[in-house]
Amino acid sequence: MANKVLLSMRAINKSYPMGDNYLQVLFDVNFEVRQKEFVSILGPSGSGKSTLMNIIGCLDTATSGSYVLNGRDIGSMRDRQLAKVRNSDIGFVFQQFQLLPRMTALDNVVLPLIYAKVPARERKARAMVLLNKVGLGDKVMNKPKQLSGGQQQRVAIARAMVTDPAIILADEPTGALDQKTGAQIMDLFEQLNREGKTIIMITHDPKIARRAQRIVHILDGRLYSAEEYNAIYDEDGIKWEDKSTIRTRKLRRQGNA
């Protein structure tokens, strides 16, 4: 039996007011994620991936279209309801870790459970289980500045999982790490996915994107499956039908040099 659809976006558009006009950033985005999938959204800077991530994470709302997450209509929710969804259904992992510097690793992981009003004894127990799971059982009392970048990201991953969210949403999770440490973090994401976690990862790095089960591409505010993208664009995001024109211009420039 196929896993259930956990996230469904249909005809999502997003525009921002610019003086008397509007700047459209997303165009008719259709996106679906099933339970236990590991999906990467791959795109260059300025492609609209941050805007899409904010809408997926309920940090922003679409101008039009429908968004259903874990059976709930996100578009009909008010700010307070969206805040509850962010805390219970989505676990965030950010490029710069976003740990509170004066709090220990344990206290950083516990924090979402305080907002969820989980009893104190249970909060600590759940956080300890996850810190051990990410290999930091001996670092629970360390503050962020006492941890390496990779260790800080592991704390952030434990924090993202502590409410047992429907989805882990990772925004450039290896962007602040060296190549070796980044690979170790991706190993951890793959392990979590094998254990049943649903993961959506936003990245500009094709090598990192390929660690996911499925890649979707975003370019100029439009979303493409891997098959659609490969049929239209090359690896640099240039349309295949434009390649000959670009090549001709290069030759002309070289001839005039």
C-alpha positions, 0 to 999 in steps of 0.5 A: 500500500502506498504511503498517504499524501502528507503535503499537497499544494495546488496552483500556489502563487505568491506575490509581494506588493512593490509600490503600485504593482506586484512582484510575483515570485511563485507561479502555479506551484503544484507539489506533493509529498508522501509520508516517509519520503525524502524530497529535495527542492533544488534551485539557485539563489533567486529561484523562489525556493526560500519563498516556497520553503516559508509557505511549506513551513507556515511562516508565510501564506500563499497569495492564491492556491490551496495547501493541505498539510497532514489533513489540514487546510493551511490556507484557512488558518489564522496566525495562532493556528499556524503557530501551533502547526509550526510547533507540532507538525513541522520540525525546522533545521536551518543553515545557521542552526538557530540555537540559543547561545546561552542555553545548553544543548539539552535546553535547546532541544527541550524548548519546543516541548515547553511551547507544546506544554509537555510536562517537565519530566517528559520534556527532559526524557524525550530530549535526552533520547534524541540527543543520544540518537544524534550522537551527543549524549555526552554533550547535553550540558554544552552550550553552542559555542562549546560545540563544533558546527556539525555538533550544533547542527545535530542539536538542531536536528534533535530539536526538530524531531522532539515534537515528533513532527509530520515533516522535517523541513531542512533549509540548506542544512549543510551550507555552513559546514565543511564537506566532510561534516556536511556528508555526515549530516546527510548520513544522519538525514538518510538514517532518519528517513529509513526510520520513517521520517518524512524530510523536505530539504531545500538546497542549491547544491546538486550533490547534496540534493542527490542524497534525497530519494526524489529531486524537484527543481525550482527555477524562476518561481516554477517547480519542475519534476526531474524529468521535466527539468531535464527535458527543458533545461541543462544543469546550469538552468539554461533552456536547451532551445536557447543554447544555440543562440547563446553559443552564436553570441559567444562566437560573435563576441570572440570574433569581435575580440 
